[in-house]
Structures are given as structure tokens and as C-alpha cells.
Amino acid sequence: MIEIQNVGFKRAEKIILETTQLTLGTKQSIALIGPNGAGKSTLLSLMARLLPLQTGQIRYDNLDISTTPSQIMARKVGILQQHSHFMSRLTVQDLLLYARYPYHKGRPKSEDHDVVEQMLAYFELSKFRTTFLDELSGGQRQMALVAMVFCQGTDYILLDEPLNNLDMYHARHLMTTLRRAIVDWNKTIVVVLHDINYASLYADQIIALKQGAILFQGTPDEVLTHENIQALYGVDVDIIEHQGKRLSVHF
Ligand SMILES: Nc1ncnc2c1ncn2[C@@H]1O[C@H](COP(=O)(O)OP(=O)(O)OP(=O)(O)O)[C@@H](O)[C@H]1O
């Protein structure tokens, strides 16, 4: 369970984030949506301890991120940020092995190599195993970075806009793979999405942020209404039903 209590964040006296109480269950996919500048990345960075908590508390399964040692948190929560920079002269398999550092501490064992092999297959990256990161396309690199986070073997995975750069095939492949990972490996995934239709199709819960506050929270059916989307984005949309899911038509 993820518990977020009274987490606030200011930059130069400007309130960036102001939450009250948020409890998120495990083994599900939780989509963070909201307009540009709403505070989604800030919340994710706080959840991953990439930004220091200024107020409030965040706990994963009763582990308080402010007091839990880094070695334990590194096995509990993994994050892919929006702009991840890695040494480009690293091959895909080296990148994935690097993510196992909290386990092998620089001396990879056979189980670390096994996890890397498993993730290369799971994310359809086997053919790129010896390709350097700077020889991949933007989308291929994005998939490699997601696979890297999975190699970390954490219960909780935070992904900031993982669909960036992905074509239709790879975006759908990634979202279905994330869903499989919840079932296959009991992962809990918090993912920032700009495409609310992907949130509708693939998320169990949606948290909608605007101007640093949680405006709506619930299942896709509860959150993705015409009125809520108007309030969030200021856009008039048509909501249609497709195979039992709500889709927003906003073109
Ligand atoms: N390094 C920074 N310095 C100052 N202000 C910042 C910084 N990073 C973010 N902000 C501000 O914090 C607010 C929230 O930004 P954040 O990146 O969390 O939003 P977001 O919802 O992830 O946006 P987007 O969808 O555009 O990625 C914005 O007003 C942004 O301008």
C-alpha cells in the first residue's frame, strides 16, 4: 500500500503541490493525469525521494521514505523519470545489469543475468542486447529504460510519461506489458499519462491533478466524465463507450 499524507511542495514560496490524504492499493496500475504543470512529475519525484519531502509523509507498506535506508528503498521503489540520461556508450544488456546494482553491488551473479535475460525477452529487446543506447531510436531507448526499471526488481514502479516517443505498436505493447507485470509479478505501477484514453483502457485507478491539488480520484469510469475533463483541461470532449471502456474524443 502507498500512503501519501499531507504532502506539500513549494518552490520559491510558490505552492507546487498540496495533497491531503491518498491511499493506493497494491497490484494495480494507477494513472496520474492532469494538464501541463499540474505537479505530476513533482509528486512522482517526491515518491521516489528524488526531491526531499518538505511536509507530510509517504509510506510504502509502512516503510516511511524519510527514515528508511536507501538500500531498502532501492529494492522497494523504482522510477523512470521523464528525462533520463545515461551514458550512451552502454549496451542495452549492460544498462539492465546496471539496474541490478542494489543486489550485486558490482559483482553480478547468475541470478542477475537471469533477470536481465527475462526482461530482455519480456520487453522484446533481445535483438538489441548488444546495441549501444545511442544507436537506438527514441522509442527503442524508452523501452530499454522501462525494462531497466523492471530489472531493479522493486514492488513499486513509478513511470513518468513512458509513452513518450513510442509509436502505436510500442505504446500499446508497453501498456499491455505493464498490465501483465501486475499479474505475473505482483507489481504496483504508478504511471504519468497524458493520453487519457490509455488511462481509461489500462489503469485501475486514476488520480487527476490540477494546480498541485488532487481534483479527482477513482476508477476510470468515475473520473473520466465530460464535466471532469472540462474542469481538468478546459476542453470539451465527447465521451464514447468502446468495449465497455470510456474513450474521450477530443479532436
Ligand atoms: N526545477 C524547477 N524550478 C522551478 N519550478 C519548477 C521546476 N520544476 C517544475 N517546476 C514547476 O512546478 C510546477 C509543476 O511541475 P511538474 O513538472 O511537476 O508538472 P507536470 O504535471 O509533471 O507537468 P508536465 O505535464 O508538463 O510534465 C510547474 O509550475 C513547473 O513550472
The ligand as an SDF file (V2000), in Angstrom:
LIG
                    3D

 31 33  0  0  0  0  0  0  0  0999 V2000
   13.1720   22.9850  -11.3430 N   0  0  0  0  0  0  0  0  0  0  0  0
   12.0870   23.7640  -11.2350 C   0  0  0  0  0  0  0  0  0  0  0  0
   12.1960   25.0350  -10.8350 N   0  0  0  0  0  0  0  0  0  0  0  0
   11.1020   25.8350  -10.6990 C   0  0  0  0  0  0  0  0  0  0  0  0
    9.8470   25.4230  -10.9460 N   0  0  0  0  0  0  0  0  0  0  0  0
    9.6780   24.1670  -11.3460 C   0  0  0  0  0  0  0  0  0  0  0  0
   10.7900   23.2560  -11.5250 C   0  0  0  0  0  0  0  0  0  0  0  0
   10.3120   22.0780  -11.9150 N   0  0  0  0  0  0  0  0  0  0  0  0
    8.9720   22.2180  -12.0160 C   0  0  0  0  0  0  0  0  0  0  0  0
    8.5960   23.4710  -11.6740 N   0  0  0  0  0  0  0  0  0  0  0  0
    7.2240   23.9890  -11.6540 C   0  0  0  0  0  0  0  0  0  0  0  0
    6.4350   23.1220  -10.8490 O   0  0  0  0  0  0  0  0  0  0  0  0
    5.1300   23.0110  -11.3900 C   0  0  0  0  0  0  0  0  0  0  0  0
    4.7910   21.5450  -11.5220 C   0  0  0  0  0  0  0  0  0  0  0  0
    5.6790   20.9650  -12.4530 O   0  0  0  0  0  0  0  0  0  0  0  0
    5.6330   19.4140  -12.7850 P   0  0  0  0  0  0  0  0  0  0  0  0
    6.7790   19.1160  -13.7010 O   0  0  0  0  0  0  0  0  0  0  0  0
    5.5320   18.6360  -11.5360 O   0  0  0  0  0  0  0  0  0  0  0  0
    4.2410   19.3160  -13.5840 O   0  0  0  0  0  0  0  0  0  0  0  0
    3.6930   18.1440  -14.5100 P   0  0  0  0  0  0  0  0  0  0  0  0
    2.2690   17.9540  -14.1440 O   0  0  0  0  0  0  0  0  0  0  0  0
    4.5650   16.9440  -14.4370 O   0  0  0  0  0  0  0  0  0  0  0  0
    3.8010   18.8330  -15.9280 O   0  0  0  0  0  0  0  0  0  0  0  0
    4.0110   18.2430  -17.4180 P   0  0  0  0  0  0  0  0  0  0  0  0
    2.7490   17.5070  -17.7610 O   0  0  0  0  0  0  0  0  0  0  0  0
    4.1700   19.4650  -18.2300 O   0  0  0  0  0  0  0  0  0  0  0  0
    5.2290   17.3650  -17.4200 O   0  0  0  0  0  0  0  0  0  0  0  0
    5.1310   23.7760  -12.7110 C   0  0  0  0  0  0  0  0  0  0  0  0
    4.5100   25.0250  -12.4950 O   0  0  0  0  0  0  0  0  0  0  0  0
    6.5910   23.9610  -13.0320 C   0  0  0  0  0  0  0  0  0  0  0  0
    6.8070   25.1650  -13.7080 O   0  0  0  0  0  0  0  0  0  0  0  0
  1  2  1  0
  2  3  1  0
  2  7  2  0
  3  4  2  0
  4  5  1  0
  5  6  2  0
  6  7  1  0
  6 10  1  0
  7  8  1  0
  8  9  2  0
  9 10  1  0
 10 11  1  0
 11 12  1  0
 11 30  1  0
 12 13  1  0
 13 14  1  0
 13 28  1  0
 14 15  1  0
 15 16  1  0
 16 17  2  0
 16 18  1  0
 16 19  1  0
 19 20  1  0
 20 21  2  0
 20 22  1  0
 20 23  1  0
 23 24  1  0
 24 25  2  0
 24 26  1  0
 24 27  1  0
 28 29  1  0
 28 30  1  0
 30 31  1  0
M  END
$$$$
